Amino acid sequence: MPYVYQKLDDYDISRELLADQYANWTEAQSVALAFHLIQCAEYMDQPLEFDRVAVRCDFTAFESLFDLAGHYGKDFPDEENVLDYFQDFTTVIECDDGSVIIQEF
């Protein structure tokens, strides 16, 4: 079955994420997530198929590490412990605005 590829850079991916009317990524979150996806493609040395609906379903944003911990009913003395705990289970992306994104697990 024929199909067309479009090469996207991190800016294009960030714009696509922000254009998703069913997601509410912040600017910082969209940039961090786009950068993460580009890094994954580079690490695998293969192109990734970008699907913003799949990204919306696979990743969740939280305002802070403590909000993330609270969502899962965990209590930690400091942010470093929260980060270490969740990095053992999934991908954690820290954003410039202090928010975090995790890959659902």
C-alpha positions in Angstrom: 0.0 0.0 0.0 1.6 3.3 -1.0 1.9 6.2 1.4 3.6 9.5 1.8 6.2 10.4 4.4 6.6 13.9 5.7 9.9 14.8 7.5 9.1 16.7 10.8 11.6 18.5 13.0 11.1 19.2 16.7 9.4 22.5 15.9 6.9 20.9 13.6 6.1 18.2 16.1 5.7 20.7 18.9 3.2 22.7 16.7 1.3 19.5 15.9 1.0 18.7 19.5 -0.2 22.1 20.4 -2.8 22.0 17.6 -4.4 18.9 19.0 -7.7 20.2 20.3 -8.2 17.2 22.6 -4.9 17.6 24.4 -3.8 20.5 26.5 -0.1 20.5 26.3 1.7 23.6 27.4 4.3 25.2 25.2 7.1 23.8 27.4 5.5 20.3 27.4 5.1 20.2 23.6 8.7 21.3 23.1 10.0 18.7 25.6 7.9 15.9 24.2 8.9 16.8 20.6 12.6 16.8 21.6 12.1 13.4 23.3 10.5 11.9 20.2 13.4 13.2 18.0 15.9 11.7 20.4 14.1 8.3 20.2 14.3 8.3 16.4 18.0 9.2 16.5 18.7 6.5 19.1 16.9 3.9 17.0 18.5 5.3 13.9 15.1 4.9 12.2 12.3 7.3 11.3 9.3 7.3 13.7 5.7 7.5 12.5 4.2 10.5 14.2 0.7 10.2 15.4 -0.5 12.9 17.7 -3.5 10.9 18.9 -1.2 8.0 19.9 1.1 10.5 21.7 -1.8 12.0 23.5 -2.8 8.5 24.7 0.7 7.3 25.5 1.9 10.3 27.5 0.4 12.3 30.4 1.5 15.7 31.7 1.5 16.8 35.4 2.2 20.2 36.8 5.0 19.0 39.0 6.7 15.8 40.3 4.6 16.0 43.5 1.4 16.2 41.4 2.6 13.0 39.6 3.3 11.3 42.9 -0.1 12.3 44.3 -1.9 11.0 41.2 -0.5 7.6 41.9 -1.1 7.8 45.7 2.6 8.0 46.6 4.2 10.3 49.2 7.9 11.3 49.0 10.1 13.6 51.0 11.6 15.4 48.0 11.4 15.7 44.2 14.6 13.6 43.6 12.9 10.6 45.3 9.8 11.0 43.1 11.9 11.2 39.9 14.0 8.2 40.9 10.9 6.1 41.7 9.1 6.8 38.5 12.2 6.5 36.3 12.4 2.9 37.5 9.0 2.2 35.8 8.7 4.5 32.8 10.0 7.4 30.8 9.9 10.7 32.7 10.4 14.0 30.7 11.1 17.1 32.7 9.9 20.3 31.2 11.3 23.9 31.4 8.2 25.1 33.2 8.6 22.6 36.1 6.0 20.2 34.8 6.7 16.6 33.9 5.4 14.2 31.3 5.4 10.4 31.8 4.8 7.6 29.4 1.8 5.7 30.7 2.7 2.3 32.2 
